[in-house]
Structures are given as C-alpha cells and as structure tokens.
C-alpha cells in the first residue's frame, strides 16, 4: 500500500498575498478599504460561502450583430469599449467583475457576514447597488453603445440589446486554472433569469432577491424609482412557468434632460456612484 504524501503546510500570510493578487483583476479599486481584508481572503482560501449578489448580462443576438458588422475590427473596438465601461461602472459602487463571456458578462457584489449589524447594512447596500447598476448598464447600452453598433452594421435586428438577470445567495470564489471564479447557486439563478428574458432591456430578479426589492421599493429603495413586479416566465428547468421579478425604473433626468446613465462625454463612464441610495 502506497502512503499518501502529506502536503507541506502553507504559510497563511503568503497564501493571503497570493489570493490578493488573483483578486486584483476582479476587485473594485477600494476593496481593501470596503472589506476586512484578511477575513475575506481567509474565506476564499477556506472555501467558505460568501453572501453574493450576482449579475448575469447577455447581449441578445450578438452573433448576428457581429456577422452584420461592416468592419469587424470596429465591432471588436466597440465591444471592448463597452466592457471597459462596465468594469469601471461596476467597480465604482463596490462591484466585482468576474468575467466577459463573449456575449455578456458576470459580475457580483459581496456582503460581509460579520458583524451582524454590518452585514444587514451591506446587504441592503449591495442589493440596491446591484439593481441600480443593472438599470444604468441597460441605459448605457441602448442610449450609446447600440448607436455605435448601428453605425457599423449593414442590418440591425430589433432583437439586439442587453438583458440582465439577478440573484442573491451564498456563493464561492474558487481557484480554477490559476484564476478566481465565482460559482454557486446565485450564479445559476442569475443566468436562469437572463435566459428567461424574452426581450432586450429586461431585468429579471429571482424570487429571494426580488421579494426583498419588492418589499422595500417604497421604503429603503424609493430613491431608485424602481418597481419590482412579479411575473411568470417559462424556463428550461420550469417549462410551465417560474416566478420572476421584473425590475422597471422611472426616468430620472437632470436639468439638461439627459438620463444619468452613460453621463461621460464618450460613453466610457457611468454615473453609478451611490447605487444603494436609501
């Protein structure tokens, strides 16, 4: 019988430093101030569940959009510009960018589990930032990015646009092939929600998150101008219909008549600061 080799003990500080380097590609710029650094790093190292708020976005008919591009290099440039704006806009209110998926992206917010009072405050803040940022991204894409794609397209389908799915729950950050990857039920739920969207510009939240947003839409989240409406949509797992919450937003306009989304001159910036307004 061959004895298994006992792995060498890993120095905790060295492992924290290594994981922190992996986090840098995904984290908001001020993550070490927003979170208890060592507590978060230890949770990742120990594969401890974290309270996650997940956003899955999908550019509908992106393959057709690419095929209809007059100049492919211009299509790639527009896509790169959009993804860069997404990363910046998500990071400003404390969001984490997981990955670009080729026709969309995954992002998330984390609510620390302790202390209890801090957890409750950050839960509310993260849920508000998630919903508000989803709306800002929809606005950015359809007011600015879609215009860039239109100028470079031979034909443009009415089905082209951005749809977003949201969910919340315990998730994990695990290392796969030298990269940190988000896994867990809220990822599955957010992807299921974006797949349930039948039209561009729809934002769907799963029941757990949707109930919270619905209950507080006239309270904590009143300043967002958001309505969370319960609907039933068929999904792959529930072909007869699954409860979802459709999020819609009032148009909040400044004195110049422009929406707050995509407020930068060239569309690179998004006005998402303060997404969890209460």
C-alpha positions in Angstrom: 0.0 0.0 0.0 1.4 3.3 -1.0 1.3 6.0 1.6 -0.1 9.4 0.6 2.3 12.2 0.9 1.3 14.8 3.4 1.3 18.3 1.8 3.6 20.9 3.1 1.8 23.4 5.4 1.1 26.6 3.6 2.0 29.9 5.3 -1.2 31.8 5.8 0.2 35.2 5.1 1.9 34.0 1.9 -1.4 32.4 0.7 -3.3 35.6 1.5 -0.9 37.6 -0.5 -1.2 35.2 -3.4 -5.0 35.3 -3.4 -5.0 39.1 -3.1 -3.0 39.2 -6.4 -5.6 37.0 -8.0 -8.4 39.2 -6.7 -6.9 42.4 -8.2 -8.2 41.5 -11.6 -11.8 41.4 -10.4 -12.0 43.7 -7.4 -13.2 47.3 -7.1 -10.3 49.7 -6.6 -11.0 50.3 -2.9 -11.8 46.7 -1.9 -9.2 46.7 0.9 -11.0 49.6 2.5 -14.5 48.3 1.9 -13.8 44.8 3.3 -12.0 43.3 6.2 -9.1 42.2 4.0 -7.9 39.1 5.9 -11.4 37.9 6.7 -12.3 38.0 3.0 -9.1 36.3 1.9 -9.4 33.6 4.6 -13.0 32.9 3.4 -11.7 32.4 -0.2 -8.8 30.2 1.0 -11.0 28.0 3.2 -13.8 27.8 0.6 -16.3 29.5 2.9 -19.6 30.6 1.4 -20.0 34.4 0.9 -23.2 36.3 0.6 -23.3 37.2 -3.1 -25.4 39.4 -5.3 -24.9 38.2 -8.9 -25.5 39.9 -12.2 -25.5 38.0 -15.5 -25.8 40.1 -18.6 -26.3 38.9 -22.2 -26.1 40.9 -25.4 -29.0 39.4 -27.4 -28.3 38.4 -31.0 -24.6 39.3 -30.6 -23.6 36.7 -33.1 -25.9 38.2 -35.7 -24.6 41.7 -34.7 -21.1 40.5 -35.4 -22.0 38.9 -38.8 -23.7 42.2 -39.9 -20.7 44.4 -38.9 -19.3 46.4 -41.8 -15.8 46.3 -40.2 -15.1 43.5 -37.7 -12.2 45.5 -36.1 -14.7 48.3 -35.4 -17.1 45.8 -33.9 -14.4 44.5 -31.6 -13.4 48.0 -30.6 -17.0 48.9 -29.6 -17.3 45.7 -27.6 -14.0 46.4 -25.8 -15.1 49.9 -25.0 -18.4 48.7 -23.6 -16.7 46.0 -21.4 -14.2 48.6 -20.1 -17.1 50.9 -19.2 -18.9 48.0 -17.5 -15.8 47.2 -15.4 -15.4 50.9 -14.4 -19.2 51.4 -13.7 -19.5 48.2 -11.6 -16.3 48.9 -9.6 -17.4 52.4 -8.5 -20.3 51.2 -6.2 -18.2 48.2 -4.9 -19.0 45.6 -7.6 -16.6 42.8 -8.7 -16.2 41.9 -12.3 -16.0 38.1 -12.7 -15.6 37.6 -16.5 -16.5 38.6 -20.0 -18.4 35.6 -21.5 -18.1 36.5 -25.2 -21.7 37.8 -25.5 -22.1 39.2 -22.0 -20.5 39.2 -18.5 -20.8 38.1 -14.9 -20.4 40.5 -12.0 -21.1 40.3 -8.3 -21.3 42.2 -5.0 -20.3 40.8 -1.7 -21.9 41.4 1.7 -19.6 40.6 4.7 -21.2 38.1 7.1 -19.9 39.7 10.3 -20.7 41.6 12.4 -24.4 41.2 12.2 -25.2 45.0 12.1 -22.6 45.5 9.3 -24.0 42.5 7.4 -27.5 43.9 7.4 -26.3 47.3 6.2 -24.1 45.9 3.5 -26.9 43.5 2.4 -29.2 46.4 1.8 -26.5 48.5 0.1 -25.3 45.6 -2.2 -28.9 44.8 -3.3 -29.6 48.4 -4.1 -26.3 48.8 -6.0 -26.9 45.7 -7.9 -30.4 46.8 -9.1 -29.4 50.4 -9.8 -26.2 49.4 -11.7 -28.3 46.9 -13.8 -30.5 49.8 -14.9 -27.6 52.0 -15.6 -26.0 49.4 -17.8 -29.2 48.9 -19.8 -29.4 52.6 -20.3 -25.7 52.9 -21.3 -26.0 50.1 -23.9 -29.2 51.3 -25.5 -28.5 55.0 -25.5 -24.9 54.9 -26.5 -23.3 51.5 -27.3 -26.2 50.4 -29.6 -25.7 53.6 -31.6 -22.1 52.7 -32.2 -23.0 49.3 -33.4 -25.7 50.7 -35.6 -23.2 52.9 -37.4 -21.1 49.8 -38.2 -24.0 47.5 -39.2 -25.4 46.5 -42.6 -28.6 45.4 -41.0 -29.8 45.7 -37.4 -32.3 43.3 -35.8 -34.9 44.7 -33.4 -33.8 41.8 -31.1 -30.4 43.2 -30.5 -30.0 44.6 -27.0 -28.9 44.0 -23.4 -30.8 41.8 -20.9 -29.8 41.2 -17.3 -30.6 38.5 -14.7 -30.0 39.0 -10.9 -29.9 36.6 -8.0 -28.5 36.5 -4.4 -27.4 33.8 -2.0 -24.3 32.0 -0.8 -21.6 31.6 -3.4 -17.9 30.8 -3.5 -14.8 32.2 -5.1 -12.7 29.2 -6.1 -9.4 29.0 -7.9 -9.6 27.2 -11.3 -6.6 27.1 -13.6 -4.9 29.9 -11.8 -7.9 32.2 -11.9 -10.6 33.0 -9.3 -14.0 32.1 -10.5 -17.4 32.7 -9.0 -19.5 29.5 -8.5 -22.7 28.6 -6.6 -26.5 28.8 -6.7 -26.8 32.5 -7.3 -24.7 32.2 -10.4 -27.1 29.5 -11.7 -30.0 31.7 -10.7 -28.8 34.9 -12.4 -28.1 33.0 -15.6 -31.5 31.4 -15.5 -33.1 34.9 -15.0 -31.3 36.4 -18.0 -32.3 33.4 -20.1 -35.9 34.0 -19.0 -35.8 37.5 -20.5 -37.6 37.3 -23.9 -36.8 40.9 -25.0 -33.8 43.3 -24.7 -33.8 45.8 -21.9 -35.5 43.4 -19.5 -34.1 43.0 -15.9 -35.3 39.9 -14.0 -34.5 39.0 -10.4 -35.0 35.6 -8.8 -37.6 35.2 -6.0 -35.3 35.6 -3.0 -33.8 38.9 -4.2 -37.0 40.0 -5.9 -39.1 39.7 -2.8 -36.6 41.9 -0.9 -36.6 44.6 -3.6 -40.3 44.4 -3.9 -40.9 44.8 -0.2 -38.6 47.8 0.0 -39.3 49.5 -3.3 -41.4 52.2 -1.5 -39.0 52.3 1.5 -35.3 51.9 1.5 -35.0 51.9 -2.3 -37.6 54.6 -3.0 -34.9 57.0 -4.4 -34.1 54.4 -7.1 -37.5 54.9 -8.7 -37.7 51.2 -9.1 -40.7 48.8 -9.3 -40.4 45.1 -8.8 -43.3 43.2 -10.4 -43.9 39.5 -10.0 -44.4 37.6 -13.3 -44.3 34.1 -14.5 -41.9 33.1 -17.3 -41.1 29.6 -18.7 -37.5 28.5 -18.1 -35.6 25.4 -19.1 -35.9 24.0 -15.6 -39.6 25.1 -15.2 -41.2 24.9 -18.6 -44.7 25.6 -17.2 -43.5 28.8 -15.7 -41.3 30.2 -13.0 -41.8 33.2 -10.8 -39.5 36.1 -11.6 -39.5 39.8 -10.6 -39.3 42.2 -13.5 -37.5 45.4 -12.5 -38.5 48.7 -14.1 -37.3 52.2 -13.4 -38.7 55.7 -13.6 -36.7 58.0 -15.8 -34.6 60.2 -13.5 -33.4 63.1 -15.6 -31.2 66.1 -14.8 -31.8 69.7 -15.8 -30.3 69.0 -19.3 -32.9 66.3 -20.0 -30.3 63.5 -20.1 -30.6 60.3 -18.3 -27.9 59.7 -15.6 -26.6 56.6 -17.5 -23.6 57.0 -19.7 -23.0 60.5 -18.5 -19.4 60.6 -19.7 -18.8 62.5 -23.0 -17.6 59.4 -24.8 -19.7 56.8 -23.0 -16.8 55.4 -21.1 -18.1 56.4 -17.7 -21.3 55.6 -16.0 -23.0 57.5 -13.2 -23.4 54.6 -10.8 -22.0 56.1 -7.6 -24.5 55.9 -4.8 -26.4 53.0 -6.4 -27.6 51.8 -3.0 -29.3 55.1 -2.2 -31.6 54.8 0.8 
